[in-house]
Amino acid sequence: MARHSQEIFTDIEVKITETSKIMNDISNTALEQEAGVDQINMAVSKMDDITQQNAALVEESTAASKSLLEQAKHLEDLMSFFKVH
């Protein structure tokens, strides 16, 4: 009976050790996943910043193009005085 009890306790100890190892592995995996999610969040944030910068550059480019077109039209109006033969 004592030997049987000792086997049961030994088996329980092995199971506890295995469970502890599994729990440790789960904890390590969760930490790795958390680090991965943090990296993804940073990348998305950078992409958002770049998208906003691009939008601002497009607006500036549009304004510059409109200004250049107006200047070209004005120059064309000024040059219409001259006639080419």
KOLGU-4560 file (N, C-alpha, C; in nm, 3 decimals, padded with zeros to 5 digits):
<recs>
<n_xx: 00.083 n_yy: -00.120 n_zz: 00.000 ca_xx: 00.000 ca_yy: 00.000 ca_zz: 00.000 c_xx: 00.088 c_yy: 00.126 c_zz: 00.000 mol: A seq: 1 type: MET>
<n_xx: 00.196 n_yy: 00.121 n_zz: 00.080 ca_xx: 00.287 ca_yy: 00.235 ca_zz: 00.086 c_xx: 00.358 c_yy: 00.253 c_zz: -00.047 mol: A seq: 2 type: ALA>
<n_xx: 00.398 n_yy: 00.138 n_zz: -00.106 ca_xx: 00.465 ca_yy: 00.144 ca_zz: -00.235 c_xx: 00.371 c_yy: 00.201 c_zz: -00.342 mol: A seq: 3 type: ARG>
<n_xx: 00.248 n_yy: 00.161 n_zz: -00.340 ca_xx: 00.149 ca_yy: 00.210 ca_zz: -00.435 c_xx: 00.127 c_yy: 00.360 c_zz: -00.417 mol: A seq: 4 type: HIS>
<n_xx: 00.120 n_yy: 00.404 n_zz: -00.293 ca_xx: 00.104 ca_yy: 00.547 ca_zz: -00.263 c_xx: 00.225 c_yy: 00.624 c_zz: -00.314 mol: A seq: 5 type: SER>
<n_xx: 00.344 n_yy: 00.568 n_zz: -00.296 ca_xx: 00.466 ca_yy: 00.634 ca_zz: -00.343 c_xx: 00.464 c_yy: 00.647 c_zz: -00.495 mol: A seq: 6 type: GLN>
<n_xx: 00.417 n_yy: 00.543 n_zz: -00.566 ca_xx: 00.407 ca_yy: 00.547 ca_zz: -00.712 c_xx: 00.308 c_yy: 00.656 c_zz: -00.756 mol: A seq: 7 type: GLU>
<n_xx: 00.197 n_yy: 00.664 n_zz: -00.685 ca_xx: 00.096 ca_yy: 00.766 ca_zz: -00.717 c_xx: 00.155 c_yy: 00.905 c_zz: -00.700 mol: A seq: 8 type: ILE>
<n_xx: 00.226 n_yy: 00.927 n_zz: -00.588 ca_xx: 00.285 ca_yy: 01.058 ca_zz: -00.562 c_xx: 00.397 c_yy: 01.090 c_zz: -00.662 mol: A seq: 9 type: PHE>
<n_xx: 00.473 n_yy: 00.990 n_zz: -00.701 ca_xx: 00.577 ca_yy: 01.009 ca_zz: -00.802 c_xx: 00.512 c_yy: 01.047 c_zz: -00.935 mol: A seq: 10 type: THR>
<n_xx: 00.405 n_yy: 00.977 n_zz: -00.969 ca_xx: 00.333 ca_yy: 01.007 ca_zz: -01.093 c_xx: 00.275 c_yy: 01.149 c_zz: -01.089 mol: A seq: 11 type: ASP>
<n_xx: 00.221 n_yy: 01.188 n_zz: -00.975 ca_xx: 00.167 ca_yy: 01.324 ca_zz: -00.958 c_xx: 00.278 c_yy: 01.427 c_zz: -00.973 mol: A seq: 12 type: ILE>
<n_xx: 00.394 n_yy: 01.398 n_zz: -00.916 ca_xx: 00.507 ca_yy: 01.490 ca_zz: -00.925 c_xx: 00.552 c_yy: 01.507 c_zz: -01.071 mol: A seq: 13 type: GLU>
<n_xx: 00.557 n_yy: 01.397 n_zz: -01.144 ca_xx: 00.594 ca_yy: 01.403 ca_zz: -01.287 c_xx: 00.491 c_yy: 01.486 c_zz: -01.363 mol: A seq: 14 type: VAL>
<n_xx: 00.363 n_yy: 01.464 n_zz: -01.336 ca_xx: 00.257 ca_yy: 01.538 ca_zz: -01.405 c_xx: 00.265 c_yy: 01.687 c_zz: -01.372 mol: A seq: 15 type: LYS>
<n_xx: 00.295 n_yy: 01.719 n_zz: -01.247 ca_xx: 00.308 ca_yy: 01.860 ca_zz: -01.207 c_xx: 00.426 c_yy: 01.924 c_zz: -01.279 mol: A seq: 16 type: ILE>
<n_xx: 00.536 n_yy: 01.853 n_zz: -01.289 ca_xx: 00.654 ca_yy: 01.904 ca_zz: -01.359 c_xx: 00.622 c_yy: 01.927 c_zz: -01.507 mol: A seq: 17 type: THR>
<n_xx: 00.554 n_yy: 01.831 n_zz: -01.569 ca_xx: 00.517 ca_yy: 01.845 ca_zz: -01.709 c_xx: 00.421 c_yy: 01.964 c_zz: -01.729 mol: A seq: 18 type: GLU>
<n_xx: 00.325 n_yy: 01.977 n_zz: -01.639 ca_xx: 00.229 ca_yy: 02.086 ca_zz: -01.646 c_xx: 00.300 c_yy: 02.220 c_zz: -01.629 mol: A seq: 19 type: THR>
<n_xx: 00.395 n_yy: 02.224 n_zz: -01.537 ca_xx: 00.472 ca_yy: 02.346 ca_zz: -01.514 c_xx: 00.550 c_yy: 02.385 c_zz: -01.640 mol: A seq: 20 type: SER>
<n_xx: 00.609 n_yy: 02.286 n_zz: -01.706 ca_xx: 00.684 ca_yy: 02.312 ca_zz: -01.829 c_xx: 00.590 c_yy: 02.365 c_zz: -01.938 mol: A seq: 21 type: LYS>
<n_xx: 00.474 n_yy: 02.305 n_zz: -01.951 ca_xx: 00.376 ca_yy: 02.349 ca_zz: -02.051 c_xx: 00.333 c_yy: 02.493 c_zz: -02.022 mol: A seq: 22 type: ILE>
<n_xx: 00.306 n_yy: 02.523 n_zz: -01.896 ca_xx: 00.264 ca_yy: 02.658 ca_zz: -01.857 c_xx: 00.376 c_yy: 02.759 c_zz: -01.886 mol: A seq: 23 type: MET>
<n_xx: 00.499 n_yy: 02.720 n_zz: -01.863 ca_xx: 00.613 ca_yy: 02.807 ca_zz: -01.891 c_xx: 00.624 c_yy: 02.832 c_zz: -02.042 mol: A seq: 24 type: ASN>
<n_xx: 00.605 n_yy: 02.726 n_zz: -02.121 ca_xx: 00.608 ca_yy: 02.742 ca_zz: -02.267 c_xx: 00.497 c_yy: 02.835 c_zz: -02.315 mol: A seq: 25 type: ASP>
<n_xx: 00.379 n_yy: 02.821 n_zz: -02.258 ca_xx: 00.266 ca_yy: 02.907 ca_zz: -02.293 c_xx: 00.298 c_yy: 03.052 c_zz: -02.258 mol: A seq: 26 type: ILE>
<n_xx: 00.357 n_yy: 03.073 n_zz: -02.142 ca_xx: 00.394 ca_yy: 03.207 ca_zz: -02.099 c_xx: 00.496 c_yy: 03.269 c_zz: -02.194 mol: A seq: 27 type: SER>
<n_xx: 00.598 n_yy: 03.192 n_zz: -02.233 ca_xx: 00.699 ca_yy: 03.242 ca_zz: -02.325 c_xx: 00.638 c_yy: 03.275 c_zz: -02.461 mol: A seq: 28 type: ASN>
<n_xx: 00.549 n_yy: 03.189 n_zz: -02.508 ca_xx: 00.482 ca_yy: 03.212 ca_zz: -02.636 c_xx: 00.397 c_yy: 03.338 c_zz: -02.630 mol: A seq: 29 type: THR>
<n_xx: 00.328 n_yy: 03.358 n_zz: -02.520 ca_xx: 00.245 ca_yy: 03.478 ca_zz: -02.504 c_xx: 00.332 c_yy: 03.604 c_zz: -02.506 mol: A seq: 30 type: ALA>
<n_xx: 00.448 n_yy: 03.599 n_zz: -02.444 ca_xx: 00.539 ca_yy: 03.714 ca_zz: -02.446 c_xx: 00.589 c_yy: 03.742 c_zz: -02.588 mol: A seq: 31 type: LEU>
<n_xx: 00.621 n_yy: 03.637 n_zz: -02.662 ca_xx: 00.665 ca_yy: 03.654 ca_zz: -02.800 c_xx: 00.554 c_yy: 03.714 c_zz: -02.886 mol: A seq: 32 type: GLU>
<n_xx: 00.431 n_yy: 03.667 n_zz: -02.866 ca_xx: 00.319 ca_yy: 03.719 ca_zz: -02.941 c_xx: 00.295 c_yy: 03.867 c_zz: -02.906 mol: A seq: 33 type: GLN>
<n_xx: 00.310 n_yy: 03.901 n_zz: -02.780 ca_xx: 00.292 ca_yy: 04.040 ca_zz: -02.738 c_xx: 00.396 c_yy: 04.129 c_zz: -02.806 mol: A seq: 34 type: GLU>
<n_xx: 00.519 n_yy: 04.082 n_zz: -02.813 ca_xx: 00.624 ca_yy: 04.159 ca_zz: -02.880 c_xx: 00.591 c_yy: 04.174 c_zz: -03.029 mol: A seq: 35 type: ALA>
<n_xx: 00.540 n_yy: 04.069 n_zz: -03.090 ca_xx: 00.501 ca_yy: 04.075 ca_zz: -03.231 c_xx: 00.388 c_yy: 04.173 c_zz: -03.254 mol: A seq: 36 type: GLY>
<n_xx: 00.290 n_yy: 04.173 n_zz: -03.167 ca_xx: 00.177 ca_yy: 04.266 ca_zz: -03.179 c_xx: 00.226 c_yy: 04.410 c_zz: -03.162 mol: A seq: 37 type: VAL>
<n_xx: 00.319 n_yy: 04.432 n_zz: -03.069 ca_xx: 00.375 ca_yy: 04.566 ca_zz: -03.051 c_xx: 00.445 c_yy: 04.613 c_zz: -03.178 mol: A seq: 38 type: ASP>
<n_xx: 00.519 n_yy: 04.524 n_zz: -03.242 ca_xx: 00.588 ca_yy: 04.560 ca_zz: -03.366 c_xx: 00.488 c_yy: 04.593 c_zz: -03.476 mol: A seq: 39 type: GLN>
<n_xx: 00.380 n_yy: 04.517 n_zz: -03.484 ca_xx: 00.276 ca_yy: 04.543 ca_zz: -03.584 c_xx: 00.211 c_yy: 04.679 c_zz: -03.557 mol: A seq: 40 type: ILE>
<n_xx: 00.182 n_yy: 04.708 n_zz: -03.432 ca_xx: 00.122 ca_yy: 04.837 ca_zz: -03.397 c_xx: 00.212 c_yy: 04.953 c_zz: -03.436 mol: A seq: 41 type: ASN>
<n_xx: 00.342 n_yy: 04.938 n_zz: -03.412 ca_xx: 00.437 ca_yy: 05.044 ca_zz: -03.449 c_xx: 00.441 c_yy: 05.061 c_zz: -03.601 mol: A seq: 42 type: MET>
<n_xx: 00.440 n_yy: 04.950 n_zz: -03.674 ca_xx: 00.444 ca_yy: 04.956 ca_zz: -03.821 c_xx: 00.318 c_yy: 05.024 c_zz: -03.875 mol: A seq: 43 type: ALA>
<n_xx: 00.203 n_yy: 04.990 n_zz: -03.821 ca_xx: 00.077 ca_yy: 05.051 ca_zz: -03.865 c_xx: 00.077 c_yy: 05.200 c_zz: -03.834 mol: A seq: 44 type: VAL>
<n_xx: 00.128 n_yy: 05.236 n_zz: -03.718 ca_xx: 00.136 ca_yy: 05.378 ca_zz: -03.680 c_xx: 00.227 c_yy: 05.455 c_zz: -03.777 mol: A seq: 45 type: SER>
<n_xx: 00.340 n_yy: 05.395 n_zz: -03.812 ca_xx: 00.431 ca_yy: 05.459 ca_zz: -03.909 c_xx: 00.364 c_yy: 05.472 c_zz: -04.045 mol: A seq: 46 type: LYS>
<n_xx: 00.291 n_yy: 05.368 n_zz: -04.087 ca_xx: 00.221 ca_yy: 05.373 ca_zz: -04.215 c_xx: 00.117 c_yy: 05.484 c_zz: -04.214 mol: A seq: 47 type: MET>
<n_xx: 00.048 n_yy: 05.502 n_zz: -04.103 ca_xx: -00.051 ca_yy: 05.608 ca_zz: -04.091 c_xx: 00.016 c_yy: 05.744 c_zz: -04.103 mol: A seq: 48 type: ASP>
<n_xx: 00.129 n_yy: 05.762 n_zz: -04.034 ca_xx: 00.202 ca_yy: 05.889 ca_zz: -04.042 c_xx: 00.245 c_yy: 05.918 c_zz: -04.186 mol: A seq: 49 type: ASP>
<n_xx: 00.299 n_yy: 05.817 n_zz: -04.253 ca_xx: 00.345 ca_yy: 05.834 ca_zz: -04.390 c_xx: 00.229 c_yy: 05.866 c_zz: -04.483 mol: A seq: 50 type: ILE>
<n_xx: 00.115 n_yy: 05.801 n_zz: -04.462 ca_xx: -00.004 ca_yy: 05.827 ca_zz: -04.544 c_xx: -00.049 c_yy: 05.972 c_zz: -04.528 mol: A seq: 51 type: THR>
<n_xx: -00.047 n_yy: 06.021 n_zz: -04.405 ca_xx: -00.085 ca_yy: 06.161 ca_zz: -04.380 c_xx: 00.014 c_yy: 06.257 c_zz: -04.445 mol: A seq: 52 type: GLN>
<n_xx: 00.143 n_yy: 06.223 n_zz: -04.439 ca_xx: 00.244 ca_yy: 06.307 ca_zz: -04.503 c_xx: 00.224 c_yy: 06.308 c_zz: -04.654 mol: A seq: 53 type: GLN>
<n_xx: 00.195 n_yy: 06.191 n_zz: -04.710 ca_xx: 00.171 ca_yy: 06.183 ca_zz: -04.855 c_xx: 00.049 c_yy: 06.266 c_zz: -04.895 mol: A seq: 54 type: ASN>
<n_xx: -00.054 n_yy: 06.262 n_zz: -04.815 ca_xx: -00.174 ca_yy: 06.340 ca_zz: -04.845 c_xx: -00.142 c_yy: 06.489 c_zz: -04.845 mol: A seq: 55 type: ALA>
<n_xx: -00.060 n_yy: 06.531 n_zz: -04.748 ca_xx: -00.021 ca_yy: 06.672 ca_zz: -04.743 c_xx: 00.063 c_yy: 06.709 c_zz: -04.865 mol: A seq: 56 type: ALA>
<n_xx: 00.153 n_yy: 06.620 n_zz: -04.905 ca_xx: 00.235 ca_yy: 06.647 ca_zz: -05.023 c_xx: 00.150 c_yy: 06.655 c_zz: -05.150 mol: A seq: 57 type: LEU>
<n_xx: 00.049 n_yy: 06.572 n_zz: -05.160 ca_xx: -00.041 ca_yy: 06.577 ca_zz: -05.276 c_xx: -00.114 c_yy: 06.710 c_zz: -05.280 mol: A seq: 58 type: VAL>
<n_xx: -00.160 n_yy: 06.757 n_zz: -05.164 ca_xx: -00.228 ca_yy: 06.887 ca_zz: -05.159 c_xx: -00.134 c_yy: 06.999 c_zz: -05.202 mol: A seq: 59 type: GLU>
<n_xx: -00.010 n_yy: 06.995 n_zz: -05.152 ca_xx: 00.088 ca_yy: 07.097 ca_zz: -05.190 c_xx: 00.119 c_yy: 07.091 c_zz: -05.339 mol: A seq: 60 type: GLU>
<n_xx: 00.131 n_yy: 06.971 n_zz: -05.392 ca_xx: 00.160 ca_yy: 06.953 ca_zz: -05.534 c_xx: 00.045 c_yy: 07.005 c_zz: -05.620 mol: A seq: 61 type: SER>
<n_xx: -00.076 n_yy: 06.980 n_zz: -05.577 ca_xx: -00.194 ca_yy: 07.029 ca_zz: -05.650 c_xx: -00.196 c_yy: 07.181 c_zz: -05.651 mol: A seq: 62 type: THR>
<n_xx: -00.169 n_yy: 07.241 n_zz: -05.536 ca_xx: -00.167 ca_yy: 07.388 ca_zz: -05.528 c_xx: -00.057 c_yy: 07.445 c_zz: -05.617 mol: A seq: 63 type: ALA>
<n_xx: 00.059 n_yy: 07.383 n_zz: -05.616 ca_xx: 00.171 ca_yy: 07.430 ca_zz: -05.699 c_xx: 00.136 c_yy: 07.416 c_zz: -05.848 mol: A seq: 64 type: ALA>
<n_xx: 00.071 n_yy: 07.307 n_zz: -05.885 ca_xx: 00.032 ca_yy: 07.286 ca_zz: -06.025 c_xx: -00.069 c_yy: 07.392 c_zz: -06.069 mol: A seq: 65 type: SER>
<n_xx: -00.166 n_yy: 07.422 n_zz: -05.984 ca_xx: -00.265 ca_yy: 07.524 ca_zz: -06.017 c_xx: -00.197 c_yy: 07.660 c_zz: -06.034 mol: A seq: 66 type: LYS>
<n_xx: -00.105 n_yy: 07.692 n_zz: -05.944 ca_xx: -00.034 ca_yy: 07.819 ca_zz: -05.952 c_xx: 00.048 c_yy: 07.827 c_zz: -06.080 mol: A seq: 67 type: SER>
<n_xx: 00.116 n_yy: 07.719 n_zz: -06.114 ca_xx: 00.196 ca_yy: 07.715 ca_zz: -06.235 c_xx: 00.107 c_yy: 07.732 c_zz: -06.359 mol: A seq: 68 type: LEU>
<n_xx: -00.008 n_yy: 07.670 n_zz: -06.360 ca_xx: -00.101 ca_yy: 07.683 ca_zz: -06.472 c_xx: -00.148 c_yy: 07.827 c_zz: -06.486 mol: A seq: 69 type: LEU>
<n_xx: -00.180 n_yy: 07.891 n_zz: -06.373 ca_xx: -00.223 ca_yy: 08.031 ca_zz: -06.377 c_xx: -00.111 c_yy: 08.120 c_zz: -06.430 mol: A seq: 70 type: GLU>
<n_xx: 00.012 n_yy: 08.095 n_zz: -06.387 ca_xx: 00.125 ca_yy: 08.173 ca_zz: -06.435 c_xx: 00.147 c_yy: 08.151 c_zz: -06.585 mol: A seq: 71 type: GLN>
<n_xx: 00.131 n_yy: 08.028 n_zz: -06.630 ca_xx: 00.147 ca_yy: 07.998 ca_zz: -06.773 c_xx: 00.041 c_yy: 08.071 c_zz: -06.855 mol: A seq: 72 type: ALA>
<n_xx: -00.082 n_yy: 08.071 n_zz: -06.807 ca_xx: -00.189 ca_yy: 08.142 ca_zz: -06.877 c_xx: -00.160 c_yy: 08.292 c_zz: -06.881 mol: A seq: 73 type: LYS>
<n_xx: -00.113 n_yy: 08.345 n_zz: -06.769 ca_xx: -00.080 ca_yy: 08.488 ca_zz: -06.763 c_xx: 00.032 c_yy: 08.520 c_zz: -06.862 mol: A seq: 74 type: HIS>
<n_xx: 00.134 n_yy: 08.435 n_zz: -06.868 ca_xx: 00.244 ca_yy: 08.454 ca_zz: -06.962 c_xx: 00.195 c_yy: 08.445 c_zz: -07.106 mol: A seq: 75 type: LEU>
<n_xx: 00.105 n_yy: 08.353 n_zz: -07.129 ca_xx: 00.048 ca_yy: 08.339 ca_zz: -07.264 c_xx: -00.028 c_yy: 08.466 c_zz: -07.302 mol: A seq: 76 type: GLU>
<n_xx: -00.104 n_yy: 08.521 n_zz: -07.206 ca_xx: -00.176 ca_yy: 08.646 ca_zz: -07.232 c_xx: -00.078 c_yy: 08.759 c_zz: -07.263 mol: A seq: 77 type: ASP>
<n_xx: 00.031 n_yy: 08.767 n_zz: -07.189 ca_xx: 00.130 ca_yy: 08.872 ca_zz: -07.211 c_xx: 00.199 c_yy: 08.855 c_zz: -07.346 mol: A seq: 78 type: LEU>
<n_xx: 00.226 n_yy: 08.733 n_zz: -07.384 ca_xx: 00.297 ca_yy: 08.706 ca_zz: -07.509 c_xx: 00.206 c_yy: 08.720 c_zz: -07.632 mol: A seq: 79 type: MET>
<n_xx: 00.075 n_yy: 08.723 n_zz: -07.613 ca_xx: -00.016 ca_yy: 08.734 ca_zz: -07.726 c_xx: -00.001 c_yy: 08.869 c_zz: -07.796 mol: A seq: 80 type: SER>
<n_xx: 00.061 n_yy: 08.966 n_zz: -07.728 ca_xx: 00.088 ca_yy: 09.097 ca_zz: -07.787 c_xx: 00.182 c_yy: 09.084 c_zz: -07.907 mol: A seq: 81 type: PHE>
<n_xx: 00.278 n_yy: 08.991 n_zz: -07.894 ca_xx: 00.376 ca_yy: 08.972 ca_zz: -08.000 c_xx: 00.320 c_yy: 08.878 c_zz: -08.107 mol: A seq: 82 type: PHE>
<n_xx: 00.352 n_yy: 08.909 n_zz: -08.230 ca_xx: 00.307 ca_yy: 08.825 ca_zz: -08.340 c_xx: 00.429 c_yy: 08.764 c_zz: -08.406 mol: A seq: 83 type: LYS>
<n_xx: 00.422 n_yy: 08.639 n_zz: -08.436 ca_xx: 00.532 ca_yy: 08.571 ca_zz: -08.501 c_xx: 00.501 c_yy: 08.561 c_zz: -08.651 mol: A seq: 84 type: VAL>
<n_xx: 00.596 n_yy: 08.600 n_zz: -08.735 ca_xx: 00.576 ca_yy: 08.596 ca_zz: -08.880 c_xx: 00.655 c_yy: 08.484 c_zz: -08.940 mol: A seq: 85 type: HIS>
</recs>
